[in-house]
Amino acid sequence: MLSPPHSRDLRHGRVSEPGRIYLVTTTTWNRAPLFRDIAFARRASRICHSPKAWKDARCLAWVLMPDHWHGLIELHDGDISRVVARYKAMVSSSIKRSTGRVSPVWQKSFHDRALRKDDDVKAAARYIVANPLRAGLVDRIGDYPYWNAAWL
């Protein structure tokens, strides 16, 4: 039986392509439901709306779940790893500053999938923002406060 890959193995061979759109998922440290805390969720959401978080990229759609974040990121320049790391660092810093938290906020790595040129970007965005519905957190996406999409 094969052992699961280490996060460094996941990063090996990762290619960042300007103009490409990536579906990104990152989880909280030990999958703790940190973002059930309204103050934490609001901080992460505000940062997601901040242009400073997306230097070299544009976040087209995102949803913040209790223990993870999904985003659809259009890379303008640079490296997808740096773009995601910037967002995670900004959220971590904000939460730690406000609470004195010492343990990490996020797992070290993230999962990404580059969309193909023929993939339906809006369908990918709908899939992302429908996460709270599939998880049973709400009956209507409009009832969930921690998401956004560029097409609204």
C-alpha positions as CSV (number, residue, x, y, z in Angstrom):
1,M,0.0,0.0,0.0
2,L,1.3,3.4,-0.9
3,S,1.7,6.0,1.8
4,P,0.1,9.4,1.4
5,P,2.3,12.1,-0.1
6,H,3.9,14.6,2.1
7,S,3.0,18.3,1.4
8,R,6.5,18.9,-0.1
9,D,5.8,16.1,-2.6
10,L,2.5,17.8,-3.5
11,R,4.4,21.0,-4.3
12,H,7.1,19.2,-6.4
13,G,6.3,19.8,-10.0
14,R,3.6,22.5,-9.3
15,V,3.6,24.9,-12.2
16,S,2.2,28.4,-12.2
17,E,0.9,29.7,-15.4
18,P,0.0,33.4,-15.8
19,G,-3.5,33.7,-17.2
20,R,-4.5,30.3,-15.8
21,I,-7.4,29.9,-13.3
22,Y,-6.8,27.6,-10.3
23,L,-9.3,25.9,-8.1
24,V,-7.6,26.0,-4.6
25,T,-8.5,24.4,-1.4
26,T,-6.7,24.9,1.9
27,T,-7.7,23.5,5.3
28,T,-7.3,24.8,8.9
29,W,-4.8,23.4,11.2
30,N,-5.9,19.9,12.1
31,R,-9.2,20.6,10.4
32,A,-10.3,22.6,13.5
33,P,-13.6,24.4,12.7
34,L,-12.0,27.8,13.5
35,F,-14.3,29.7,11.2
36,R,-17.4,28.8,13.2
37,D,-16.2,31.7,15.3
38,I,-17.9,34.7,13.6
39,A,-15.1,37.1,14.5
40,F,-12.5,34.8,12.8
41,A,-14.8,34.2,9.7
42,R,-15.4,38.0,9.3
43,R,-11.6,38.7,9.5
44,A,-10.9,36.0,6.8
45,S,-13.7,37.3,4.7
46,R,-12.6,40.9,4.9
47,I,-9.1,39.9,3.8
48,C,-10.5,37.9,0.9
49,H,-12.2,41.1,-0.3
50,S,-9.0,43.1,0.1
51,P,-7.0,43.8,-3.1
52,K,-3.8,43.6,-1.1
53,A,-4.5,39.9,-0.6
54,W,-4.5,39.2,-4.4
55,K,-1.4,41.0,-5.7
56,D,-0.5,39.2,-9.0
57,A,-3.9,37.5,-9.1
58,R,-7.7,37.9,-8.9
59,C,-10.0,35.9,-6.7
60,L,-13.0,35.2,-8.9
61,A,-15.0,33.2,-6.3
62,W,-14.5,31.9,-2.8
63,V,-16.2,30.3,0.1
64,L,-15.0,30.1,3.7
65,M,-16.2,26.9,5.4
66,P,-15.8,26.2,9.2
67,D,-12.6,24.2,8.5
68,H,-11.4,25.1,5.0
69,W,-11.4,27.6,2.2
70,H,-12.1,27.2,-1.5
71,G,-11.1,29.8,-4.1
72,L,-11.1,30.2,-7.8
73,I,-8.0,32.3,-8.5
74,E,-6.9,33.8,-11.8
75,L,-3.2,34.1,-11.8
76,H,-1.9,37.3,-13.4
77,D,1.8,37.0,-12.7
78,G,4.0,35.2,-10.3
79,D,3.4,31.9,-8.5
80,I,0.2,30.4,-7.3
81,S,1.9,29.2,-4.1
82,R,2.9,32.7,-3.2
83,V,-0.5,34.1,-3.9
84,V,-2.2,31.5,-1.6
85,A,0.6,31.9,1.0
86,R,-0.1,35.6,1.1
87,Y,-3.8,35.2,1.7
88,K,-3.2,32.5,4.4
89,A,-0.5,34.7,6.1
90,M,-2.8,37.7,6.2
91,V,-5.6,35.7,7.7
92,S,-3.3,34.1,10.3
93,S,-1.7,37.4,11.2
94,S,-5.1,39.1,11.7
95,I,-6.4,36.3,13.9
96,K,-3.2,36.0,15.9
97,R,-3.0,39.7,16.5
98,S,-6.6,39.9,17.7
99,T,-6.6,36.9,19.9
100,G,-3.0,36.1,20.9
101,R,-3.5,32.6,19.3
102,V,-0.1,30.8,19.0
103,S,-1.0,27.7,17.2
104,P,-1.2,27.8,13.4
105,V,-4.4,28.8,11.6
106,W,-3.8,26.8,8.4
107,Q,-2.2,23.5,7.4
108,K,1.1,24.2,5.6
109,S,0.1,23.2,2.1
110,F,-3.0,23.4,-0.2
111,H,-4.5,21.6,-3.1
112,D,-4.8,23.2,-6.4
113,R,-6.1,22.2,-9.8
114,A,-5.6,24.3,-12.9
115,L,-8.7,24.7,-15.0
116,R,-8.4,23.7,-18.6
117,K,-9.1,26.3,-21.2
118,D,-12.4,24.6,-22.1
119,D,-13.6,24.3,-18.4
120,D,-16.7,26.3,-17.5
121,V,-15.4,28.9,-15.0
122,K,-18.9,29.9,-13.9
123,A,-19.8,26.2,-13.2
124,A,-16.6,25.9,-11.1
125,A,-17.6,29.1,-9.2
126,R,-21.1,27.7,-8.6
127,Y,-19.6,24.5,-7.3
128,I,-17.4,26.4,-4.9
129,V,-20.1,28.7,-3.5
130,A,-22.6,25.8,-3.2
131,N,-20.3,24.1,-0.6
132,P,-22.4,25.3,2.4
133,L,-25.5,23.8,0.8
134,R,-23.8,20.4,0.3
135,A,-22.5,20.5,3.8
136,G,-26.0,21.1,5.2
137,L,-25.0,24.4,6.8
138,V,-27.8,26.4,5.1
139,D,-30.9,25.7,2.9
140,R,-30.2,28.6,0.6
141,I,-26.7,30.0,-0.4
142,G,-28.0,33.5,0.3
143,D,-28.3,32.5,4.0
144,Y,-24.6,31.8,4.2
145,P,-22.5,35.0,4.7
146,Y,-19.0,33.9,3.9
147,W,-18.7,33.7,0.1
148,N,-18.5,35.8,-3.0
149,A,-18.2,35.6,-6.8
150,A,-17.1,38.1,-9.4
151,W,-20.3,37.6,-11.4
152,L,-22.6,39.1,-8.8
